[in-house]
Amino acid sequence: MTESLIAEVQQLVQDGRAAALAGDTFAARNSFRRATDLDPAYAEAWLGLSGVVPVLAEKREYLQRVLELEPGNAEAAASLRYVEKMQDEGLRIAPSKRREERIASGDASPLLSAPEPIMAVPEIEYCYRHPDRETGLHCIQCNRPICGPCAQTTPVGQLCPECRRGRRPSNYQVSGGQVLIGALVALIASALVAIPVALFAGGLFGLIIIFMAGPAIAEFVVRVVDRVTRLKRGRPMQIAVGVAMVVGTLMVLLVIRNPFLLLYLVLAVGTAVTRLR
């Protein structure tokens, strides 16, 4: 695929996302479909398309396509589970606020087979996070009004930042206490393992040992942290463990002045941060 074609596909996906945020699902579908036609292997295009089609069977098909291309896509996996749950409940069309109100009043069947026409919102609403911004968007999960910058596009609709965080895999939902425990354990473990490195690393042989043992030692520290935090991941854990490893190693460096520890520190912290991504 040429660079110009790749750029066109990426632009179509961006246009589709912008149209979805503006509430123009027709234009969004056209952009995402065009992107999938040009590059059927571009998972982001299929993910975007799944978010702007109303029929659950289509959503399910497109989400499955995303997972075929990217088996580790957590967002697509979570959305697929949600779509399949709605299908198990007998729904054919993704729920909306207006449709749910009609079903509750008995004016419509829950097994609707066609989307409803777009209706203008009669009242002015404001984003719950930015009260000065008018909006017509609602979080599909908590139904609170959200503005465009706050809306997080997913295959099942728009989510507010709070609900989006709640849909993340459990090992990425990290509390302050878990971050503190992980940092404390990483501090102690990194200080202990830095002592033999400082004592025995020296010369060419020491350099070879550091390049070989640095990543392995970092892996050991991460495994210890994993054990006490139950495999927590994400940026807070990366920062906490990385800083703790730096502090623990520098404490040893102040006592045993071996410059090889600095090289070891770079390798170890880089490996640990990558593992906790």
N, C-alpha and C positions, 0 to 999 in steps of 0.2 A: 504494500500500500504506500502511495506517495505521501510526502509531507503535506502537500496541499489538501489531499483527501482526508488525512488525519485531522488537520486543522478545521476542515469543513464539518467533520463529524463532531468534534468537540464544540464548535460554535453552535451546531444544531442542538446539542444537549443543553448548553447554556441558555439558548433561546427557549427551549422547552421548559426549563426550570423557571425562567422569568415569567413565562406565560402562565404556568401553574400557580405561581405566587400571586399573579394578578387576577386569578380566577378564570382565565380563558383556557378551559380544558381542551376545547376544540383545536386551538392553535398549538397547544402543548402536545396533543396527540400527533398532530401532523409533523411537528419537529422531531419528536422521538421516533416515529415510524420511519421518517426519512433517514434518520441516523442509523437505525437498525438495518435498513435496506443497503446503506452504503458500507456498513461494517457490522455484519451479524455477530461478530465475536466481541463487540464492545459491551461489556456488562453494564456500565453506567446507563447506556441508552435503554436497555431492557428494564432496568430498575426504575428509571424515570417513567417509561411507558406504563409500567404496572401501577404507578401512582395516579394516573389520569384516566384510566378506563374504569367505568362503573361496574361492569359485570365481574363477579367474583371468579368465575371460571377463567376469564382472560387474565385477571390478576395472578391467579394460581399458575397458569401456564407461563407467564412472563417471569415470575419469581423463580420457578423451577429452572428456567433457562439461565437466569443469573447464577444460580447455585451450580449448574453444570459448568459454567465458565469460571466461577470463583467459588469453590466449595466452602471456603472459610469466611464468606461474607455474612457476618453476624446480623446485619440489618435485614438482609433478604431472608435469612432463616427465621428471625423473629416475626417478620411480616407474614411469611408463609404460614407459620403456626396460627397467627391471628386470622388470616383469611380462611384457613381450613376450619377453624373454630366457628366462624360465621356460617360457613357452608353446612357444618354439622347441625347448626341451629335452624337450618331450612331457608336461609337467605340466599338470594341470587344476585342481589344488587347491594353494593356497599352502602351502609346506613348513612343517612344525613339527618340533620336536625329537623328539617321540614318533614321528611318522610316518616321519621319516628313519631312526630306529633300527629300525623295523619293516621298512622297505624294505631296509636294509642286511642284516638277518638273514634276508630272504627271506620274511617273513610277510605282506607286502603288496605290491601292484603300485604302481609309480610313477604309474600312470594312474588313481588313485583318483577316483571321480566324486562322492563325498559326504563331507562333513566327519566327523571322528571325534567321539565323545562327549567331553565335558570330563571329565578324570580329575584326581583330587586328587594333588598333588605329595607323594610319600612322605617326602622329606627336607627339612629346614629349610635354606634358603639365605639368604645375606646379600648385600646390594648391594655390588658391588666398589668403589664409591666411598664408601659409608657402611657400614662393617662392623658397625655396631650396629643396622642396620635389616633385619628379616626381609622377604623378598619371594618372590613366585612368578613374577615377570616376568623375561623374558630378552630380551636384544637379538637381533633377528632376524638380524643380520649376524655378530656375533662370538660370540653365544650366552652372553655373560656375564650373571650375574644383576644386575638393576637395580631400584631402588625406584621408586615412583610419581613423586616429584619429578624423578628423573633421566631417566625414560622420555620420549622424544620421539615422539609419535604421528605415524606416516606412513601412507600408503595401503597399504604392504606390511607393516606391523606396527610394533612398538616398537623404537626405536633408542636406544642409549646416546649421551651427548653426543659422545664421540670419533668414533663411526661417523657420527653426523649431520654433524659438521664435515667428515668425509672425503667425504660425498656432495654437498657444496656445489659449485657450478660452480667451475672451476679459477681464474677471475679473482677469486674471493672467498677463495681459499686463499693467504694472504699471509704471507710469512716476515718475520722481524725485519730481515734485511738489505734486503729490498725496501722496507719501511717507512722505514728509515734513508736509503736512496738517494732515495726519493720526497721525503722531507722536505728533504734537502740540495739537490736540484734545484729544489724549490719555493722554498726560501730564496733561492737565487741568482737565479732567474728573477723572483721578486716584487720583489727589491731593484732589479734592473736596470730593470724596467718602471715602478717607482715614481719613478725619477729624472725622466723627462720629465713625468710627471703633476705632480710637485711643482714643476717649473720653469715649466710653462705653464698650470696650472690656477689661475684667479683670477677673481673677479667673477662676474657672471651667466653670461657665456660659458663660463667655466671650470666652473661648476656644471652647465651643460648637457652639456659634454664628459664630465664624470665620470659622469653618469647614463647617457650613451650608451656611453662607452668602458669603464666599470668592468666590466660583465659580459663584454664582449668580451676584455678583458685577462685576466680570470680564466679564460676559456675557453682562451686561449693558454697560460697556465701549466699548466692541466690537461692539455692536449695534449702539452706537453713532458714532464710527469710520466708520462703514459700511454706515451710512447715508450720511456722508460728502464725502466719497471716492467712493460711488456707488459699494459697495461690492467687493472691490479689495482684492486679496489674493496673497499668495506666500511668499517666503523667505524675500524679502525686507520689506514687511509689517509686517511680524512676528518680525523681528529684530527691526524695528522702533517702533512699538507699545510696544514690550516687554521692550526695553530700556526706553521709555517714562514713562511707568508705574513704573519702578524701580525708576527713578529720581523723579517723582511726589510723590510717597509714602515716599521716603527718605527725601524729603523736609518737609513733615509733621512730620516725625519721629524726625527731628532735633529740632522741636518746642515742640512737645508733645512726650516725651520720653516713649513710651509704647512698650516694646519688643514684644508684641503680633502682632504688625504691621509686623514684619519680617515673622512670620508664614503666616499671611494673604497675604503678598507679594508673597511668594512662590506659594501658591494655586492660586492666581489671575493671575500671569504671566503665570504659566503652563496652565491654562484654556484658556487664551487669545491666546497664541501661538498655541495651538492645534486647536482652532476655526478658526484661520487665515491660516491654512495649505492649 
